[in-house]
Structure formats: structure tokens, C-alpha cells
Amino acid sequence: MSAARRDENISDNHDTGTSKLEDIAARTPGAKARTPLHFPLKAWWVILKRLYVMNDFHNLPLLAAGVAFFAFLAFVPLIAVIVLLYGLVGDPDTVTRSIDQLSPILPSAVLSILREQLLSIVNTSKTAQGVGLALALLVSTYGAMRAANAMMKALNIIYEEHETRNIFVTTLVGAQITIGMAGVAVVGLAAISIFTYISNFLQGYVGDAALIFLKLAIWVTAGFLVSFTFGLFFRYAPDRRPAKWRWLSLGSVAATLLWLAITVGFGYYAANISDYNATYGSLAAVVIFLMWLFLSAYSVLIGAEINAETERQTFQDSTIGKDRPIGERGAVMADTVLLGEASRKILEKKQRRRADRLARKMADENTEDDGRQ
């Protein structure tokens, strides 16, 4: 075959592929959307149905349980990183006072464990100076990376990516995410402390409306920082070309609101409805803490799933940098225009089950009719 003929065949195949994509795009609601806010209601209905399917396919409850376990192991080292970093710019004792601002949200058992660990770490960190401080920060960061590494694996599953980064790269990414989380927490604690100080200082000079506004500003700032932390996870943890922030913001906000609702709801449930002490005895506080970590991880993974499925819905390039055609974007969700084969099989399996149940029901009804005759 001549070179000219071969080039002509390649061009024909490319044109055929482009034509097929255009046909699919014409039938896909929201295919031309450049942000999730531009999706029509029909597109959101399709996304919601996929979220229901992918919750089982990706086994989000099991992933959340794994992330919660490693977060439990990383909790104390992560708190140590936060306290040590905060000690470089402020008094670590104020960390414990800032934690009291979270009492309306966190379950009492979680708050108790958090306060106990903070007091222990604050007292220990006072003796760490110079090289000792750097060594303590390094050891704590390494221990706290368990949660980041677990989340990286979970997000690779949700975004349907295979891990190709070597151990040095994954370790560096895990350390960066951990330090980033700790840095966001330090900024949040500092903001809460500043707002609280201003509120107390102005209490005798301004009216109740201004104080309410300040408290609202505290929680809005805290919510923004939590959403930003989730966005850092979604952007840098998976092994893929990072998504644009606008394709991460919706899932981050949804995860934050869901986490807040779950935290408040579970705190009320643990305090007023369920009796964990009667069931677990002295382990009740640990069980409540683990359950809260599980529900928190679940809310974050649902936010990631929302981001993944919104990326799958659009045909526009959702990754950073110059727009690239489908298949060259370096991200499965950005390069995928149809529901995956595995997901399709799950839907077909459910449809077969419904058909089998309907057939059995009709057979039973026919048997009853024959018995009456």
C-alpha cells in the first residue's frame, strides 16, 4: 500500500471516529458544558443514576472503611504535625482552646479524644527545639502519610486510574498532601483564633447582629478551608493529569456539606439515640471515633465520585492546560465518553434480575389462576 493511500485511510478512520463522537455528543445532554453549572437537568439525572451504580461498582463503603482505618492510624501523627507547625508561628496552647470552637459540630467522644491527644502532644512539643523539632516534624509527617496514601489509592479506583508512579513519587505526593492538609488546618486554627479574639474584644462595643456576622464568617471560612482540602485531594492524589478547579469545586462543596450534615447528625445520634457505652463499654469512644472517620471518608469519596461522573458527562477537556482531543488528555474520566463496560454489565445484570423477578411473579400468578380453575 502506498504512503498516500495509507494516509488517506488514516484520515478516513479519523474522520469516521470524529463523526461518531459528534453523533454521540449530539445525543448526550451536557456534552458541550465547560463547567458543571452548565449541565441541564437531564444531564444531572443521568449523572445521578451513574452515581447510584458506581457506588456499588467502586465499593465506596469498603473503600471508606479502609481510608478510615488508615486515617485512625495517622490521626495522632497528623495532630502532631499541626501542633508542631502551629508552634512555629504561635502558642500551641491556643490549639486546645480553638478545638472548643468545634464542640457544636463534632461528636463529644471525638472531641474528647481530640482534646486528650492535643494536650499530650502540646506538652511533648514544648521540649522539642531546633534539630529535635525538625526530626519530630519529619517522623510525624511520615506517620500521618498513611491517610494520604490510602486516599490516593481510593481516588485511583474512583477515577479508574492505574497507579504508574514509583514509590519515590507517591511518597513525595503523600508528603505534600499531608503537609498541605496540616497547613490548611493551621490556617483554619489561626483564623478561628483571630475571629474569636475579635468577637470577644468587640462584644461590649457592637450589637448582637455584628457578633452573629463574625460567627458566620468563622464557619464560612472553616467551610471554605475544608472544601479546599478536599479539592487538594481530588486534584493531586489520583495518578492522572490534574482536572481544572471548576471540575473539582462541585464535588468538594458537596463533600463538605455532606460531611457537615453527617457529623452533626451522627453526633446527635451517638449522644441521644444509640447507647454505645452499653454495647462496647470502655471501647465506646474509640468505636464512635472510628465510625465518624468512616462516615467522613464516605462523604469525601462521594464528592470524588460526583467530580468523576461530571467529567465523564462532558466532551470538553476538563484537564489543566491547553485543550486536547478525547484520548489524549491523560485522564480516564476526561477521555471516556460512555459508561464503562463494567458499569454497563452491572446495569444489564440488574435489568436481568428485574426481568427474572417479574417472570417469576407472573408464573406464580398463572399457577394460582390454574389452581382456582
N, C-alpha and C positions, 0 to 999 in steps of 0.2 A: 504494500500500500504506500502510495507516495505521501510525502510530508504534507502537501497541500490537502490531499484527501483526508489524512488523519486530523489535521487542524480543523477541517470542515466538520468531521464527526464530533470532535470535542466541542466545537461551537454549537452544533445541533443539540448535543446532550446538555450543555449548559443552558441553552435556550429552553429545552424541554423541562429541565429542573426548575428554572426560573418561572416558567409558565405554571407548573404545578404549585409552586409556592404562592404565586399570585392567586391561583384558584382557591387554595386553602385559606389564604388571608382574607379573601372576599367572603368566605363562609364563617370566619372566626370573629366573634364580637370582640372589639378592643384590640384588634391586630395592629392598628396604626397608633395606638396610645403610646406616648413618650413618658408618661407618668401614671401611676396607679389611679390618681384622681381623675384621669380622663376616661377610665373604663365605664362603659354603660352598665345599666343594671343587669342586662343579660349576661355580660361577661362575669360579673360578680357571682351570679347564680352558678355559672359553670365552675368558677374557682371554688366556691363553697362546696360543691359536690365532689370536686377533686380533693379538697381538704379532708372530707369525710373518708374518702377511700385511702388517701395516703397516710392518715393517722394509723390505720391498721397495717398498711403495706410497709411503712417505715418503723412500725412498732414503737411509736413515741412513748407510751408508758414505760416500756422496758428501757429505752434509751434514757428517759428521765430518771429512772431508778439508778442506772449506772452513773449518770452525772451526779446525782445526789450523794451516792456513796463516796465518790472521789472528792466531791465538794466538802463532805463531812471530814475526810482525812486532811483536806487542805485548809479547813476553816481556821484553826489556831495559827498556823504559819502565815496565812493571809492577814489575819488581825495583827500579827506581829509586824508584818511589813508596813501596814497602815500606821501603826503606832510609832514605829521607828522613823518612817518618813515624816510623820507629823511632828515628831520630836525635834526634827531639824529646823522647823520653822515656828514652832510654838510649844506650849507646855502640854505634854502627854496627858496630864491630869484632866485637861479640858475635854479630852476624848470621852471620858466616862460621863462627864456632865452632858455632853452632846448626845450621848446614847439615850438619855432620859427623854429627849425630844421625840424619840421613836416609839415611846410607850403607847400612844393611841393606836398604832398600827400593828406592831409585832406582837405575836402571842407572848403571854407573860413568861412561859417556860423558856422560850427562845431568848427573850430579853434577859432573863436571869442567867442563863449560860453565857450570853454575850458579855454581860457586866462582870461576871466572875473571871472569865478569861482575860478581859481587858485589865482588870485590877492586877492580876498576876503578871501580865506582860508589861504593864506600865512600871510596876515595881522592879521588874528584872531589867528593863531597858535603861533605867537610871544609872546602872552600873556599867553600861556599855558605852565606851567612848573611843574615838579615834579608830584604830585598826579593829578593835573589838566590835565597834558599831558596824563597820563595813562588813566584817565577817558574819555578824548576826543577821544583817540585812540579806547577804548572799544566801546563807543557809535557809532563812525564812522564805525567800523568793523561790528557791528550788523546791521546798516543800509545798508551797502554795501553787506551784505549776500543775499539780495533779488535776485540779479543777479545770484549768485552761486546756490541758491535753485531752481530758475527757470530753469537753465541749467541742474541741476540734474534730474528734472522731465522730461525735454525734452529728455535727453540722455537715461533715463529708457525706454521711449517709443521707441526710435530708436533701442536700443539693446533688446527690447521686454522683459524687466525685470519688475517684480512686486516689489514695494518698501516694504521691510520687516524690515528695520532698524527703531528703535524707534526714537522719537523726539530728544532725547539727542544725539544719534549717528549722525543723519542728521544735527543737529545744529553744532556739532563738525566738521563734514566733510565740511560743508559750511564755517565755520570759517577758517579751514585750507586752503581751496581752495582760499578764499578771501585774507588771509594773503600771500599765495603763489603768487597770482596774483600781489598783491601790491609789494611784494619783487622782483619779476621779473621786474616790472615797475621801481623800484628804481635802480636795477642793470642796466637796459637799459638807464635810465636817466644819471646815473653816467658814463656809457660807452660813451654815446653821448657827455657828457660834456668833458670827458678826450680826446676823439678823436678830438673834436672841438678845445680844447686848444692846443693840439699838432699840429694840422693843422695850426692854426693861428701863433703859435710860429715858425714853420718851414717854413712859407710862403716865407720868404725872403732868405732862405738858400737852399731850394730844388727846383727842377723843377716842372712843371705842372703835369708830369706823376706821381710823388710821391704823390702830393696832390689829384689827382684823385684816386689813390690807397687807400689813407686814407679815402676818402669819401665813396668809395666802401666798405671798411672794416666796416664803420659805419653802412651802410644799411644791410650788410650781418649779422652783429652782431644783429641788430634790428630784422631782419627776423628770425634768429635762436631763439631769445627770444620769439617772437610771437608764433612760432611753438611749442616751449617748453611749453608755457602757454596753448595752445590748447591741447597738449599731456597730461598735468596735468588733464584737464577736462575729457578727454576721459578715462584716466586710473582710476581715483578715484571717479568721480561723479556717475556713474551708480552703482546700487546695484547688484554687481556680483563680481566674482573672477577676479582681475585685469588681463588685457592682457599684454603680453610681449611688450616691447617698439617697437620691429620691426613690430608688427601688429598695431601699433598706428602711426608710423612715416609717413607713406604714406599719410594717411588722414590729419595729422597735416600740412604737407608740402602743400598738395593740398588746404586745407582751407586757409593757409597763402597766397598762390599765388592768389587764388580766391578773398580773402579779399582785397589784394593789388590792383588787377585789378578792382574790384567793387568800391573801394574807389576813385581811380584815375578817373575812368570812370564816376562815379556819381558826383564827384567834377566838372569835365568838363561840364557835362550835366546841373548841377544846376547853374553854372556860365555863360554858353554861350548859352544854348538851351532853357531850361524851365524858365519861369518867375514866380517864386514862390511868389515874392512880389506882383504881380498883383492879384494873386489868394487868397493868405492868409494874405496879409497886414503885420501887426505887428507880426503875428504868423509865418511868413515865416522861420525865423531862427530855431524856435522850430520844425516846420514840417520837415525841411531839416535834422535837427539833429536826429529826430525820424526815418526818412526814412533811414538815414545812419546806425543807430543802427539795424534796421530791416534787411538791406542787409548784414551787418556784421554778425548778428546772423544766417542768412540763409547760409552764406558761411561756418560758423563753423559747422552747422548741416549737411551740405552736406559732409564735411570732416568726421564727425562721421558716416554717412551712408556708406561712402566708406570703412571705417575700419570695420564696422559691416558686410558688404557683402563680404569682402575679408576673414574675419574669417569664414563666413558661407561656403565659397567655398572650404576651405581646410579641410581635415580629420585629420590633425595633431593637437596636442594640442597647442592652441595659448595662453593659460593662464600661469601665472607665476608658478614657482616651478617644481617639478618632473612631467613628462608627465603622464597623466591619460587617461583611455579609454573614448570613447564617452559616455555621460550620467552621468559621474562622475566628470565633470570639473567645475561645479558651475557657468556656464555662458550659456545662451540660444544659443548665436551665436556659441560658441565653441562646444556645444552639438547637434547642428542642422546640418543635412547633406542634407536636401531637403528644397525647398522653402516652407514656411509655408502655412497652409491650407487657411488662409485668403487671402494671396497673390495669391495662385492658383485660388481662386474663382474670384479675380479681373481679372486675365488673361482670365479665361473662360468667364466672363461677357463681356470683350472687344471682344473676339472672336465671341460670340453670336451676339453682336451689328454689327460687320463687316458682319457676315453672313446675318443678317436681312437687312442691307443696300443693300447688293448685291442682295438678293432675291427681295427686292422692286424695285431695278433698273431693274432687268430682267423682273419683272412683268410689269413695265411701258413700257419697250421696246416692250414686246409682245402685250400690249394694243395698242401702236402706230402702230405696224405692222397690227393688226387686223383692225384698223381704215382705213389704206390705202387700204386694200383689199375690 
